[in-house]
Amino acid sequence: MPQSQPETIEPSPHPRTVLVLGATGYIGGRLVPRLLQAGHRVRVAVRSPHKLEQVPWADDVDIHRVDLDDGDGLVEAATGADVIHHLVHSMGSGRNFEEKEAATARRVAEAAEAAGVRRIVYLGGLHPDKANLSMHMRSRAQVGRILIDSPVPAVAFQAGIIIGSGSASFEMVRHLALTLRLMPAPRWVTNHVEPLAVRDVLYYLLQAVDIDSDVNRAFDIGSHDVLRYAEIMKRFAAIAGLKPRHVLTLPLPAPTLSGIWVGLVTPLPFTLTLPLVQSLQEDAVTKDRDVDAVISPPPDGLLDFEQSVRLALLREAEGAVDTNWDADAGELAQAAKPLPSDPEWAGERVFTDDRTLHFPELTPERIWPVIESIGGRNGWYSWPLAWKVRGVWDKIVGGAGLNRGRRLPDRLRVGDPVDWWRVEELEPEHRLLLRAEMRVSGSAWLEFTTTDAGRGCEFRQRAIFIPKGVRGRVYWAFVSPFHRFIFPAMAKNIARAAKKSHLDRRRELDR
């Protein structure tokens, strides 16, 4: 099993200026900090710079506003750059999709030539040489050829399933395995694929900055661990500690139908599942190891499928509870770790009920005592009967119930029980995070935060639920209608109690 150790990036012997196209995407967002750590000067070209506001490396790069649809600003961004990483992949569709992708590739190549760039690096997909490829795989191959045929030397890497939290293909496998114990699937699940850890994909992209300028070709990259798609789903379940998963192979290709089915079963949008499933119709296995003659494998070797999955799951387990939904701006992000820029469907499925209210007549100091005294005899400030019924049910099924109460009536410490919750994090006068210990198919938290808003206090209340399998999703669907009444009332009643407590203290002082 991979050990939890920081990734070490060796300094480049020849620091260069690198322009990254697609820095807000899955691969680009993870590549930029590695380029910086290797000592390169990094520029990023994005259509909407505001998307980089939360990333920890935003202040360390030069940000250029570029529209690849017409090339506006591209030559300016590329001028003075030694290398361009072209990591923009559209998952669109329509008649003109391939033409648009090809036109973008030509603009990149023309801008690179005009700006005197010495190399272009591209990441495409593994595919057979002789096959009726899907539209998206055909487009990836065409983009690679356009860049290689351009006057600027190019390296076009071709990878299969990328294993890491946030990778679309990995997230599809994850959510299918988490949701279904029996998975009916078309015959493409018998195709072969050679997965590659996101850590190793980034290694090749980083090393490509320093290869000889006369190298101009495509390279297959893979882990040497060849599996069938059905095996991948079964093995993921075993590695994640789930009960055995079974894949029922149907004698139908049905890429569109299965893409719709995957979109219904998982949180991935249809605009992603349809082209993704269509691209799985062919084997995705490396044909050679020519890349080894140009870029040596990672010093500690390529990760196999099991190591890659364990590393991805380990990085998530190490993070704070809110890693999946808030920015972690503290350190250089690691490859398998979720990033703030990852899409909502990355990582485990997370359901939230999020309420933010502004109270102009309160301060964090005034509202905090009410928050810290929640539960036990003080109750939960909304629908007491509903809380009691839920507590009784939890007790019946073997949970803690409500009668566990609290240790102290008005103060909390990390680790203290609060009815069926336990204090997981506590920042006095700012944040309280409670983790549920009730019997439920999933993991749940309740979070309260207070922030000084200058004039008054901003109060935020979040219920967070990560379901386990279908039962967890059904549970959330059942309770979420009640949340519409319980949680708004809770927030308002907490504020009302804080105001009353403050007025009572003032009356006492006036006597």
C-alpha positions, 0 to 999 in steps of 0.5 A: 500500500502506498505510504502517506509521504509528500511527493518530491519534485526534483529541481529541473537542471534547465528552468524554463518558461512554461505556458499551461493551457487548461490550468483550471482542468483536472490535469492542468490544475495538478501540473502547475504546482509541480512545474513551480516546484521544479523551478520553472516559470509558469504562465497560465492562459484561461478564459475566466481568470476568476476560476483561479481565485481559490487555487493555492498557486495563483500568486505564483504564476502569470495569468493571461486571459485567452479565448481559444475559440478565436485565439485572442491573446494566445500569441501574447501569452506564448511570447517568451515561453519555451514550452506550451502544455496543451491540456484543453479537452472539450467534452462537447458534442455536435456536428462541428465538435471535431472541427472546433477541436482541430481548429483550436489545435491549429491556433495553438500550433500557429501561436507557438510558431509565431512566438518562437516556442521550442516545444508543445506537449499534449495529452490524448487517449490510448486507442487502437491504430485500426478501429472505428473510433468514437468521435471523442477518441478520433478527435483526440488522435486528430489533435495529436497529429495536427500538433506533431505535423506543425513546425514546432516539435511536439510530444503527444502522450496517449493515456488510458484511464487515469486513476485519481480523485477527479478523473472522469473515468475513475469517478465513473468507476467509483460511483458505479461501485459505490452505488450498485452491487449488481451492475448490468453492463454492455459488452464493452466492459470486456474490453481491455484497458491499461490504467495509469496513476495521475501521479505518473501522468504528471511525471511524464508531462513534467519530464517532457519539458526537458527532453531533446528538441528533435523529439516529435512524435506520439508516445503511449504511456501506461502502467503495464497493468492490463485489466478488463473494465469489469475487473476494474470495477470489481477490484475497486470495490475490493480495494475500497472495502465494499462487498463484492460487486458483480457485473452482468455483461449483456450482448449489446454495444448500446453506447448511448443507452449505457451512457444515459444509464451511467448518468442516471446512476452516478452524479456525473452529468450526461454531457460527460457520461455519454462521450465517456462511455462512447470512448470505452468501445475500444481497447486502451492498451499501450502498443510499445514502451518507446517512451522509456528511451526518451523519459525514464520511468519514475524512480520508484516505478510506475504504480499498478492499479491497486496502488493507484486506487489505494493512494487516491483513497488514502489522500482523501482519508487524510484530508479534513472532513471538508476537503471535498467541498472547501478550498485547502489553500495551505500547501502544494496539492498532491496528485491524488488529493482532491482540489478545490477546482475539481468538479462537484461529482469528483470524490465521494457523492456529497449532499449538503443543506447549506444555510447562511444568514446575516444578523446585524444585531449580533456578534460572534461572541453573542451567538457562540454560547448558544451554539456551544450549548446545543443539544442535551437539555437545550435541544436542537432549536427546531421541531423537538418532536421530530428530533425525539422520533429520530432519536428513538428510531436510532436507539431501536436500531442500535445507535446512540439516540438522543439520551446520551446527552452532553458532558457539560451543559454549556461548554464543549471539547473536541471528542465530547458526545452531543446526543448522537453527535460527537465534537470533531472540530472546535474553534471557539467563537468561530466553528463547531463541527459535529460528526454523526454517530447515529445508525445510517447508511453513510457519514454525516456532519453538522457544522456551524460557523460564525464570522464577524461581518463588520456590522453584525454576524454572518451565521452559516449552518451546514448539514453534510452527508456522504451516502453509502450505496443505494440505501444512503441515497434513499435515506437522504431523499427521504429526510431532505424534505424535512430539512427544509423545515428543520434547518431554517427554523434551527438557524433562526431559533439559535439567533433568537435565543442569542438575542434573548440571552443578550437582552436578559443579561442587559436587564440584569446589569440594569437592575 
